[in-house]
Amino acid sequence: MSEKHLFTSESVTEGHPDKVADQISDSIVDAILSVDTNGRVACETLVTTGMAFIAGEIHTEGYVDIPSIARAVIHDIGYTDPRLGFDYETAAVLTSIDEQSGDIAMGVDKGGAGDQGMMFGYACRQTDVLMPMPIIVAHRLVMKMTEIRKAGVLTYLRPDGKSQVTIEYEDHIPKRIHTILLAAQHDDDASLDEIREDLKEHVITPVISNFDVDASDCLILVNPTGRFVRGGPMADTGLTGRKIIVDTYGGFGSHGGGAFSGKDPTKVDRSGSYAARHVAKNIVAAGLADECEVQIAYAIGVAEPVSVMVDTSGTAAGKLTDGDLTRIVRDTFDLTPRGIIDRLKLHRGIYRKTAAYGHFGREEKEFTWEKLDYVDKLKSKV
């Protein structure tokens, strides 16, 4: 008898308060790396009614105008109306920046990890981008919602919003979209019936038609409270690093706990997680497993990881064991921080794009950790 279960993931638009904060922090990382590829950044942003507060530890030989960067991000997202309680012209931008600790730099400068910690990467065959289906559908729904807002298709939409997708699995294979939930911030005079019909036509139907899964009796919920006028930082304080499950695999697989945004690539929370995804994706693409989770762990100031683990949940090909794959990974990939940064070209200002709609499962050419450039190398090791 087949076994069925449900799994749910969520995503948020770029106008969600936490994602506003992530994008400001990552835009500061980008600006610093563009003037100093050796810049060190650990930058947090808090946004609330009429204010963005930016704090952190930064070391750079260049100069960046942090308030101007923050205002540009707020403008690009779409907070341009003072009536929203948060806009690029009138919001106060406050900063409190200190120098990175010399104790940390002492270990990082010689190629060691910028902190201790464990990072995870994951890949599976549920979608063409080797990601779990619930999070990819959720991302694409909010991406589409933002796209039509910015294109002026639905002029009553505002920047804030969320999606949530429940998939029914049969024997661990996605078979049916069970529920789609959308929360869309809107102007005061938009009717609920209008919003529901419009989002079904312009967002839900176009997105789910791209997935080979049954959606014939999917339950669709749009703004189930009936009203979502007050939103964005005026309604909910946003903070860098509060959407780490949205950023990764939607709850599929494990998470080491460290956020990505606001950190330069010497921070292994970011670079180690990208490397682990790169390894896992290439293992699955090479046909060595149908599902793969990779854990890497580091000690501060030490270059080589203290541990590497591959877990295929029993899906490894042929007679391969997880131990075999772990040995192959250690023999194939340079997993030192410097090796990761060089291989994935992480000393570039590419991070603003990562700060909304997920760091994984996207085909942007800058996202080098998504490349399948180690498939043949892995096959040759088997």
N, C-alpha and C positions, 0 to 999 in steps of 0.2 A: 504494500500500500504506500502511495506517495505521501510525503510529509510536506505540509504547507505552513508558512509563517509569514508575518508581516514585518517590514522594517521601514523606518521613517527617518528622513533627513530634512534639514532646513537650509535655506540660504537667505541672504538679505541684499537689498539694493545698495548702490554706492552712496545713497543719501541717508542710509541708516546711521544713527549717531556714532556707533562704534566703528563703522567703516569710514565715516568722515575722519575720525581720529587716526585710523590706520593709514589713510591716504595722505594726511598731512605729515605724519611721521616718516612714511616711506618717501615722500617727495623731498623731505629734508635730507634723507640718506642719499637720494639721487643727486641732489644739488651738490652735496659735499664730495661725493665720488667723482663728479664731473670736473671739479677743480683740484681734487687731490685723491688719486686712486688709493692712497694709503691712509686716508682719513678713517678715524674710528668714531662710530656713532652708536649711542644707546639712548634713544629719544622717545619719550612718551608724550602723548597729547590727550588732554581732556577738553571736551566741548560741552557747553551747556547754554542756557539762554543768554544770547548776546555776548558770548565769550569763548575764546580758545586759549587754553593754558598749555604751554609747551615747556617741558622740563627734561633734563637728562645730562649725560656726560659725553662731551664731544672733544676730539682732538683733531685739528686740521691745520695745514699750512695755508689754506685758502680762506676766502670769506664768502659767506652766503647771507642773504637778507631773509631771515626766518619769517618775520611778519608778512612780507610780500609773498613768500612761497605759500604760507597758510591761506592768505586771501585769494590767491590764484586758484588753489584747490577748491575752496568753498564756492567760488564763482563757477568753475568748471562743472561741479556737481549739480548746480542749479539753485543754490540758495542766494537768490538775487533780489528777493522781495523782503523789506523790513517787517512786513506783516507776519512773516513766518517766525519771527522772534529770534532769527539767526540769519545774518546775511553778510556777504563779503565786504561790504562798505562800512557798516556800522558796528560789527562785532569787535570787541576789544581783543587784541592779541597780546598776551602776556608771556614772557619767557623767563626761565631760570635755568641757565646752562653753566655747568661746571666742567673742568678738565677731567678726562679719563684718568683713573687711578694709575700711577706709575707702577704699582705692584702688579696690576693686571698686564700692563704693557710689557713688563719685563719678560713674561712668558710668551706673549703673543708675538713680540718682535722676532723671536727666534723660531717662529713657526708653530708654536704650541696652540692648543685650543684656548679660546677666550673664556671658557667656564667649564665646569663639570656638567654632566647631564647625559640623558639618553634620548635618542631620536629614533623615529620610526618612519619607514616608507612602505607603501602598499601598492599592489596592482592585482587586477583580476580580469577575467574575460567577459564581464557583464556588459560592457559597452565597447565601441570601436576605439576609444581612447584609453582602454584598459583601466577604467575606474568603476566603482560601484554605481549602479544606475540611479538610486534615489538622489544622491548629491548632484549628479550631472543634470538630471531633469530639473531639480530645484534651482541650480545655478542658471540654467538656460531660460527658465521662466522669468527670473528677476532681471536677467540681461535684456530679455525681450521687452519687459515692462519699461525699463529705462530707455531702451532704443526708441520706442514709440512716443515716450514722453518728450525726449529731446528732439525728435523729428516733428513734433507738433501734431501727431495723429490724434491724440487724446489730450486736449489742451487743459483739461481739469486736473490731470495728474500732478502730484507734487513729488519731491525727491525721495521721501521715506517709503519703505515697503519691505515686505517679507514674502517668502514662499515656504511651503512645507509639502513634502511628497511622501506618500506611503505606497510601497510596492509589495505585492503579494508574490512570495517565492514558493516554488514547488521543487522539492529536492534540491534546494539552494540555487535554483535557476529562476531569474525574474520572469514572471508569466503575465502579470496584470497590474495596471496602475489602479490602486484601490481608492486613494483619496488625493486630491489636490486642494491645497489651501493657499489662497493669496490674500495678503493684506496690503492695500494700496492707499497711500495718503492722497487726499483729493481736496479740491476747492469746496467751499461751503455750499455752493448751489448745485452741485452734482447729485443726481438722485441715485439711490442704491440700485434700483433696477437697471438704470443706464450703465452704471459701472460694471455690474455683473455681466450684462450682455456684451459690452464692449471688450472686457478682458477675456471673456470666453472666445470671442471672434478674433481678436487681434493678438492675443498672447497664448492662451492655453491650446487652442486647436492647432495653430502653426507649429508650436513647439513639440507637442506629443506626437504629431504626425511623422516626426523624424526618428521615432523609436519603434522597433519591431516588437511591440508588446501590446496586449489587449487593453484597450481603454474604453470599451463600449458601455460599461456600466459604472464608470468611475464617478465617485462622489466628488462634486465640485463645491467648495465653500469659498466665497469671496466676501471679505469684510464681515465676518459673521456677527460682530457686535452691532452692525448696522451703520457705523459712522467712524471715519478716520480722518478728521480734519486737522486736529492738533497733533503734530508729529515732529520729527527731527530733533535736534538738540534742545528745542524749547520744551518738548514733552518728556525727554528721556536723556539723561547725561550719557555721553559717549566717551569711551576710553580705549586707548590702544591695547590690542591683545586680548580683547574679550570675546572674540569670535574664532577661537582656534579650531573648533570642530568644523565650522563653515569653511575655514581656510584649508582644511585637509581632506578627510574622506567621509565626512558626514556621520561619523560614529562607527563606520566599518573599520576594523583593525584597531590598533592601539595608538595612543598619542603620548609623547614624552612629557608634555605639560608646558613646554616653553613656547611663547609666542614668536612670530617671525618679524612682524612689522616694526620699523624703527631701529633695526639692528643692521650694522654693516656685516659683510660675509665672514669676518673673523669670528663672529659669534656662531658657534656650532648649532645653537638652536635653529638657526636659519640654514646655514650651509650644510650641516649634517643631515637635516631633514630632506633637503633637496637631493643630496647624494644618495640617501636611502631610497627615495622614490626612483631615481635614475637606475639604481641597481635592480630594484624589484620589477620595474617596468620592462627592462631588458631581459630579465630572466623569463618573465611570462611571454614576451614577444618571441623569444628564442625557442619556445615550446618546451622549456625545461620544467614548467609547472603551470597549472591553470590558475593558481592563486599564490601570492607570495607576499609575506611581510618580512621586512628587514629591520633589525634593531642594531644601532651603533651607539656606543657609549664612550665618553671622553673624561679625562681628568684635566683640570685647568693647568695650562702651561706645558702639557705633554702632547706631542704631535700624533703618535700612533694611537688609535682607539684602544681602550682597555678591553673591549669586547665587540664582537660582531656575531650576529645570529640570523640565520635564515629559517623561516617557518613557512612551509607550504601547505599546512593543514591536510597532509596526506595526499596532495595532488601532484607530487613530483613525478616526472616522466620516467618510465622504465624502471630500472633498478636503482635510480638515484635516491639518495637519502638527503635529509636536510643537512646532515654533517658534510656530505660530499659537496653540496652547493655552497655551504659556508666556506669550505676550503677553496673552492673555485673563485668565490668572490674575493677572498683575501689575496689570492694570487693574481687576480685580474685588475682590480680597482685600487688606485692609490686613495686611501681614505684619510690621509692626513689633512688638516685644514688647508694647508698650502696647496696640496695636490688637488683637493676638491675645487678650490677657488680658481686654480689655473685651468683645470680640465673643463669646468662648466662656465668659465669666463665670468666670474661673479663680481669682479671689480669694476663693473659698469653701472651706470645709473639706469637700472631697468626695473626698479622695485615698485614704483607707483602703480604699474599695471597689475602687479600681483595682489595689491591691497584690496581688491574687490573681485568677487566672483570666483574665488579659489585660486590657490597657487599651483594646483595640479589638474591634469586632464584638459589642458588648453593647448592650442597649436601655435600660439605666438612664437615667432622665430627667436625671440630673446630668451624664451624659457628653455634653456639648453638641457635642463634635467629631464625634459620630456622626449629628448631625441633617442632613437633606437640605434645608436651608433656602436653599441657593444654587443649586438646580437651575434655577429659572426665570431667575435672573440670568445664569447661564452660557449658557442657550439663547438669551437675548436678545442676547448678544454675538456669536453666530455668524451 
